[in-house]
Amino acid sequence: YDVQNETKWVCDPEDPRYHECFARFIREAARRYDGHPDLECIDIAIVGFWGEGEGTGLLSQPTREALMDAYLDSFHKTRMVAQLTDPATLHYTRAKRPDVGYRFDCLGDMRGFSPNWCHMYDLYPQLIVDCGVKDAWEQAIVSLEACWWTSTWIERGWDVDYIIEKSLQWHMSTYNGKSAAIPVAYKDKMDDWQRKMGYRFQPRKFSYTAKVAPGGQLCYDSWWENAGVAPVYYPYPVALRLVGEGGTFLLKTDIDLMRCLPGDSLFNGQVTLPETVPAGRYQLQIGVLSRFEDKPAIELAIEGRTQQGYYPLGPITVE
């Protein structure tokens, strides 16, 4: 595959040996690492340099499906994103696995390649619609990579506010800035951008039973706001914690933050106190735990965080 005399494929992906070897490698990677606590996301790559998928649209449908299936049939615990390349690949992927998100690799390009064409005006807005991923963010990760570096946007005088506005409109969760420095003058703008991308959970109101018996029901009504532009894509447990005279007790709730889309959400329910909780006065706290251990993992966008990562809600009596 040659683009302006630059070779983009160094072997023939239509060769059955490529399918067989490639799929075997991906399946083995999934067997070892699917669901690993250090692995946040898999970036699907099937052809082209750097995993960027140039020429994916030229693949035959059987080859496209065989290569994509290596991932789709193997990774079930770790989330995946597919490069936004061509409608045929994305439609096939999303029809089979709607939990697969997308990424693209040139966020910010405002005519850096040509005076008459750029990614931000002439490709991404149209490709997001054509590939059927306009609403993918509701259940799948959107990860965007800088075109060159953030500093390039500034040096070339591109409209940084427009770039940020479009990225948030596309409900991005993560930004790959390639570990490049950001000019100090833009720090506040970048910090504000980071606060808006992805999720930003703010419990606005939390009402609960003031007095509970050991073994009894602690009922709660809660109002949460997600001030970000996307939900969280893994099930992080929300827990209540009693801290007081009789010790410390952790109570996991049924609050599902994956359903907390941008805007307001209500979560009402109850948790059962262990019968072994001694009578006495306690402080009720709330925290969002890791998926792998009973320790807080996500900070909430409110004040009052303790050194242990919990947030006080108020007093509660066990009697």
GIVENBEL-V656919 format. One record per residue. N is the residue number from 0. SS is DSSP state (H for helix, E for strand, C for the rest). OMEGA is omega in radians with two decimals (* if undefined). Layout:
# GIVENBEL-V656919
n=N ss=SS omega=OMEGA
n=N ss=SS omega=OMEGA
This chain:
# GIVENBEL-V656919
n=0 ss=C omega=-3.02
n=1 ss=E omega=3.07
n=2 ss=E omega=3.14
n=3 ss=C omega=3.10
n=4 ss=C omega=3.06
n=5 ss=E omega=-3.09
n=6 ss=E omega=-3.13
n=7 ss=C omega=3.04
n=8 ss=C omega=3.12
n=9 ss=C omega=2.99
n=10 ss=C omega=-3.04
n=11 ss=C omega=-3.13
n=12 ss=C omega=3.11
n=13 ss=C omega=3.10
n=14 ss=C omega=-3.12
n=15 ss=H omega=3.12
n=16 ss=H omega=3.10
n=17 ss=H omega=3.13
n=18 ss=H omega=-3.00
n=19 ss=H omega=-3.12
n=20 ss=H omega=-3.12
n=21 ss=H omega=-3.10
n=22 ss=H omega=3.14
n=23 ss=H omega=3.12
n=24 ss=H omega=-3.12
n=25 ss=H omega=3.12
n=26 ss=H omega=3.12
n=27 ss=H omega=3.08
n=28 ss=H omega=3.13
n=29 ss=H omega=3.14
n=30 ss=H omega=-3.10
n=31 ss=H omega=-2.88
n=32 ss=H omega=-3.14
n=33 ss=C omega=-3.13
n=34 ss=C omega=-3.14
n=35 ss=C omega=-3.08
n=36 ss=C omega=3.13
n=37 ss=C omega=-3.07
n=38 ss=C omega=-3.09
n=39 ss=C omega=-3.02
n=40 ss=E omega=3.05
n=41 ss=E omega=3.09
n=42 ss=E omega=-3.07
n=43 ss=E omega=3.08
n=44 ss=C omega=-3.12
n=45 ss=C omega=3.09
n=46 ss=C omega=3.03
n=47 ss=C omega=3.11
n=48 ss=H omega=3.01
n=49 ss=H omega=-3.11
n=50 ss=H omega=-3.03
n=51 ss=C omega=2.91
n=52 ss=C omega=3.13
n=53 ss=C omega=-3.14
n=54 ss=C omega=-3.13
n=55 ss=H omega=-3.13
n=56 ss=H omega=3.14
n=57 ss=H omega=-3.10
n=58 ss=C omega=2.98
n=59 ss=C omega=-3.10
n=60 ss=H omega=3.10
n=61 ss=H omega=3.12
n=62 ss=H omega=3.11
n=63 ss=H omega=-3.10
n=64 ss=H omega=-3.13
n=65 ss=H omega=-3.11
n=66 ss=H omega=3.14
n=67 ss=H omega=-3.12
n=68 ss=H omega=3.09
n=69 ss=H omega=3.09
n=70 ss=H omega=-2.97
n=71 ss=H omega=-3.14
n=72 ss=C omega=-3.01
n=73 ss=C omega=-3.13
n=74 ss=C omega=-3.12
n=75 ss=C omega=-3.12
n=76 ss=C omega=3.14
n=77 ss=C omega=-3.13
n=78 ss=E omega=-3.14
n=79 ss=E omega=2.98
n=80 ss=E omega=3.11
n=81 ss=E omega=3.10
n=82 ss=E omega=-3.14
n=83 ss=C omega=-3.03
n=84 ss=C omega=-3.07
n=85 ss=C omega=-3.10
n=86 ss=H omega=-3.08
n=87 ss=H omega=-3.12
n=88 ss=H omega=-3.10
n=89 ss=H omega=3.13
n=90 ss=H omega=3.10
n=91 ss=H omega=-3.11
n=92 ss=H omega=-3.06
n=93 ss=H omega=3.11
n=94 ss=H omega=-3.12
n=95 ss=H omega=-3.10
n=96 ss=C omega=-3.13
n=97 ss=C omega=3.09
n=98 ss=C omega=3.07
n=99 ss=C omega=-3.14
n=100 ss=E omega=-3.13
n=101 ss=E omega=3.01
n=102 ss=E omega=2.88
n=103 ss=E omega=-2.83
n=104 ss=E omega=-3.11
n=105 ss=E omega=3.07
n=106 ss=E omega=3.06
n=107 ss=C omega=-3.10
n=108 ss=C omega=3.12
n=109 ss=C omega=-3.12
n=110 ss=C omega=3.04
n=111 ss=C omega=-3.14
n=112 ss=C omega=-3.07
n=113 ss=E omega=3.08
n=114 ss=C omega=-3.06
n=115 ss=C omega=-3.07
n=116 ss=E omega=3.04
n=117 ss=C omega=-3.12
n=118 ss=H omega=-3.00
n=119 ss=H omega=3.13
n=120 ss=H omega=-2.89
n=121 ss=H omega=-3.13
n=122 ss=C omega=-2.97
n=123 ss=H omega=3.14
n=124 ss=H omega=-3.14
n=125 ss=H omega=-3.07
n=126 ss=H omega=3.12
n=127 ss=H omega=3.12
n=128 ss=H omega=-3.09
n=129 ss=H omega=-3.11
n=130 ss=C omega=3.08
n=131 ss=C omega=-3.09
n=132 ss=C omega=-3.11
n=133 ss=C omega=-3.13
n=134 ss=C omega=-3.09
n=135 ss=H omega=-3.07
n=136 ss=H omega=-3.09
n=137 ss=H omega=3.13
n=138 ss=C omega=-3.08
n=139 ss=C omega=-3.06
n=140 ss=C omega=2.97
n=141 ss=E omega=-3.08
n=142 ss=E omega=-3.04
n=143 ss=E omega=-3.11
n=144 ss=E omega=-3.13
n=145 ss=E omega=2.95
n=146 ss=C omega=-2.91
n=147 ss=C omega=3.14
n=148 ss=C omega=3.09
n=149 ss=H omega=-3.13
n=150 ss=H omega=3.11
n=151 ss=H omega=3.12
n=152 ss=H omega=-3.07
n=153 ss=H omega=-3.11
n=154 ss=H omega=-3.10
n=155 ss=C omega=3.07
n=156 ss=C omega=3.12
n=157 ss=C omega=-3.07
n=158 ss=C omega=-3.08
n=159 ss=H omega=3.14
n=160 ss=H omega=3.11
n=161 ss=H omega=-3.14
n=162 ss=H omega=3.13
n=163 ss=H omega=-3.13
n=164 ss=H omega=-3.13
n=165 ss=H omega=-3.14
n=166 ss=H omega=3.12
n=167 ss=H omega=3.07
n=168 ss=H omega=3.10
n=169 ss=C omega=3.02
n=170 ss=C omega=-3.13
n=171 ss=C omega=3.06
n=172 ss=C omega=-3.12
n=173 ss=E omega=3.14
n=174 ss=E omega=3.08
n=175 ss=E omega=3.12
n=176 ss=C omega=3.08
n=177 ss=C omega=3.07
n=178 ss=C omega=-3.14
n=179 ss=C omega=-3.13
n=180 ss=C omega=3.08
n=181 ss=C omega=3.14
n=182 ss=C omega=-3.07
n=183 ss=H omega=-3.11
n=184 ss=H omega=-3.11
n=185 ss=H omega=-3.07
n=186 ss=H omega=-3.12
n=187 ss=H omega=3.14
n=188 ss=H omega=3.14
n=189 ss=H omega=3.11
n=190 ss=H omega=3.12
n=191 ss=H omega=3.10
n=192 ss=H omega=-3.13
n=193 ss=H omega=3.12
n=194 ss=H omega=-3.07
n=195 ss=H omega=-3.12
n=196 ss=C omega=-3.13
n=197 ss=C omega=-3.11
n=198 ss=C omega=3.06
n=199 ss=C omega=-2.99
n=200 ss=E omega=3.13
n=201 ss=E omega=3.01
n=202 ss=E omega=-3.08
n=203 ss=E omega=-3.11
n=204 ss=E omega=3.13
n=205 ss=E omega=3.12
n=206 ss=E omega=-3.08
n=207 ss=E omega=3.12
n=208 ss=C omega=-3.05
n=209 ss=C omega=-3.13
n=210 ss=E omega=-3.09
n=211 ss=E omega=3.09
n=212 ss=C omega=3.01
n=213 ss=C omega=-3.07
n=214 ss=C omega=-3.11
n=215 ss=C omega=-3.09
n=216 ss=E omega=2.99
n=217 ss=E omega=-3.10
n=218 ss=E omega=-3.14
n=219 ss=E omega=2.95
n=220 ss=E omega=-3.09
n=221 ss=E omega=3.08
n=222 ss=E omega=-3.13
n=223 ss=E omega=2.99
n=224 ss=E omega=2.97
n=225 ss=E omega=-3.09
n=226 ss=C omega=3.07
n=227 ss=C omega=-3.10
n=228 ss=C omega=-3.10
n=229 ss=C omega=3.05
n=230 ss=C omega=2.96
n=231 ss=C omega=-2.98
n=232 ss=C omega=3.03
n=233 ss=C omega=-3.10
n=234 ss=C omega=3.07
n=235 ss=C omega=-3.11
n=236 ss=C omega=2.99
n=237 ss=E omega=-3.04
n=238 ss=E omega=2.95
n=239 ss=E omega=-3.13
n=240 ss=E omega=3.04
n=241 ss=E omega=3.12
n=242 ss=E omega=-3.13
n=243 ss=E omega=-3.00
n=244 ss=C omega=-3.04
n=245 ss=C omega=-3.14
n=246 ss=E omega=-3.11
n=247 ss=E omega=-3.08
n=248 ss=E omega=-3.10
n=249 ss=E omega=-3.09
n=250 ss=E omega=-3.12
n=251 ss=E omega=-3.11
n=252 ss=C omega=3.05
n=253 ss=C omega=-3.14
n=254 ss=C omega=-3.09
n=255 ss=C omega=-3.09
n=256 ss=H omega=3.07
n=257 ss=H omega=3.09
n=258 ss=H omega=-3.08
n=259 ss=C omega=3.10
n=260 ss=C omega=3.10
n=261 ss=C omega=-3.06
n=262 ss=E omega=-3.02
n=263 ss=E omega=3.06
n=264 ss=E omega=3.09
n=265 ss=E omega=3.08
n=266 ss=E omega=3.13
n=267 ss=E omega=-3.12
n=268 ss=E omega=3.12
n=269 ss=E omega=3.03
n=270 ss=E omega=-3.12
n=271 ss=E omega=3.07
n=272 ss=C omega=3.02
n=273 ss=C omega=3.13
n=274 ss=C omega=-3.11
n=275 ss=C omega=-3.13
n=276 ss=C omega=3.13
n=277 ss=C omega=3.05
n=278 ss=C omega=3.11
n=279 ss=E omega=3.13
n=280 ss=E omega=-3.10
n=281 ss=E omega=2.93
n=282 ss=E omega=3.08
n=283 ss=E omega=-3.14
n=284 ss=E omega=3.11
n=285 ss=E omega=3.11
n=286 ss=E omega=3.09
n=287 ss=E omega=-2.96
n=288 ss=E omega=3.00
n=289 ss=C omega=3.06
n=290 ss=C omega=-2.98
n=291 ss=C omega=3.12
n=292 ss=C omega=-3.05
n=293 ss=C omega=3.07
n=294 ss=C omega=3.14
n=295 ss=E omega=-3.09
n=296 ss=E omega=-3.08
n=297 ss=E omega=3.06
n=298 ss=C omega=3.06
n=299 ss=C omega=-3.10
n=300 ss=C omega=3.08
n=301 ss=C omega=3.14
n=302 ss=C omega=3.00
n=303 ss=C omega=-3.08
n=304 ss=E omega=3.12
n=305 ss=C omega=3.11
n=306 ss=C omega=3.12
n=307 ss=C omega=3.09
n=308 ss=C omega=3.11
n=309 ss=C omega=-3.14
n=310 ss=E omega=-3.14
n=311 ss=E omega=3.07
n=312 ss=E omega=-3.13
n=313 ss=E omega=-3.12
n=314 ss=E omega=3.08
n=315 ss=E omega=-3.11
n=316 ss=E omega=3.02
n=317 ss=E omega=-3.09
n=318 ss=C omega=*
